[in-house]
Amino acid sequence: MSTSAAKFNPMRIAIAADHAGVPLMDPIIAQVRSLGHEVLDLGTHDPTQPDDYPDYARAIGEALQAGRCDRGILICGSGVGAAIAANKMIGIRACMCHDTYSAHQGVEHDNMNVLCLGGRIIGIEMAHELVRAFLAARFTNEERHVRRLNKILALEKR
């Protein structure tokens, strides 16, 4: 299923950033709302206060686990640390994406539920493209993708 063929279903999107992700935070929140989705803003908005990306990864992970949101967008300096931290949580499938193919394919094939972005790596226009691709994508439910996802879920249980 292509992202353009997917039927629009509004979602609840948790968004969080550490100090390095703050420059992308407000523009992404505005974009997500303009696309018709509800935003769960988990902070931060103050780049002068040092903080730690694992705390924001935990906040998004807990929101997903509790069913308070459908997907998450997590922003740190590179996107790498945020993805590593988020993936430590059960049920979280986070990936750093800096290209639109990965942003939609990660959802379509791997049921990715957290998009991680590098606030020091990409500009706002690329961030907007990635967010659009991520939010428009839907898991395909094709047999091979379900089989692979079940293997990932089995790894979590070990």
N, C-alpha and C positions, 0 to 999 in steps of 0.2 A: 504494500500500500504506500503510495507516495504521500508526502506531507501535504500536498495541495489537494489530494482527494479525501483527506480526513475530515469528518464532520466536526464542526466546532462544538465543543463542550467546555463551558467555563470551569476553571479549576481554582483551587486555593493554592497559592504559591508562597512558600516561606522564602524569605530573602534575608541573608545575613552577610556581613562583611567585617573583617578586622580593619584596623587603621589603614592598611595599605589598599584596601578595596573601597574605601569611602568615596573616592571620586566617581566610581561607577554606580554606587548604591542608589542615589536619588534618581538619576536618569533611568535606571533599570526599573525601579519601582513605578515611576511614571509610565514607562512603556508597558509594563505588565498590566497595569490598570487600564491603559488605553486599548489594550487588546481584549478587554472584557473579563479579565480574571481578577479574583480577590487576592489581596496581598496580606500576608502575615509578616510584618516588619519585625525582625529580631535583632536589629541594630548592627553595628554601631554607626553613629553619624558624626563622631568626633575624632578626626585623625590625629589630634594632638595628644590623645591618651593612649599610651602603649597598651596593647592587649594581645591575646593569643588566639590564633585561628582555630585551635582545637576546641575552644569554648564555643565558638560559633558553629563549628561542625556538629558538636553535641546538641546544640539548640535546634538545628535543623533536623538532625537525626531523631531527636525525641519528638519533635512536632510530627514528623512522618510516622513514626512508630505509634503515636497516640491517635493518629487519624485526624489531626488538626489541619493537615494540608495534604495535597495530592502529589506535589513535587517541590523541589527546593532549588534555589540558586544561591551558591556560596562563593564569595569573592575574597581572595587574599592577594598577596603580592604577585605570586607566580601562578597560583591555582594548584600547584603540586601538593603543598602541605595540606591544604583544605581537602583535597581528594583523598590523600592518605588517611587523614584523621576521620573523615566521614565514613570511609569504607571499613573502619574498625567496628562499626555499629551493625547489629543484625538488621537485615532487611534493607540496608542502604546500598545502592549501586550508584556510586558517584564517579564522574570522570571529568578530568580537565579537558576542555575542548576549546581549541583556538581556530577551528575550521568548521564550516557549516555542515559538511558531510558527516563528521563525527558527532556533531550536536544532534542531528536527526537520526542517524543510523544507530547511535547508542540507545536511543529509545526504541526504535523499530525492531532491532535485532536482540538487544540485551536488556530491555526494559529498564534502562537507566532512569533513576528518579531524582538525581541531584546533578545539576550542571555546575561545574567549578570553573571559575574564570580567574585569570591573572590580571589584576588591576594595574600592574606595572608593565604588563606585556602587550596588552591590546588596547586599542582606542575605543571610544564610545560607539562609533559606527559599526565596528566589527562586533562589539558586545551586543548591539541591537540585533544584528543579523543572527548571531548565535542564539539569542533568547527566542527570536521568532521561530527559528528552525527547531529548537528544543520543545517549545510549547505547542507547535503545530503537529509534531510527530506523535504517532501512536504505536504501541507494541503490535506486531503483526499477528501474533498467535499462530504463526506457521509452525508445523510440527517440529522442524529442526531447531527453531528458536526456543520453543517451549522445552524441548529435550535439553538444550544447553542451559537454559535458565534453571531447570530442575537440578542439573548437576551443580550449578553455582549454589543453589539453596542447600544442597546436600553438603557442600564444603562448609557452609556456615554452621551446620549442626555438628561438625566434627570437633 
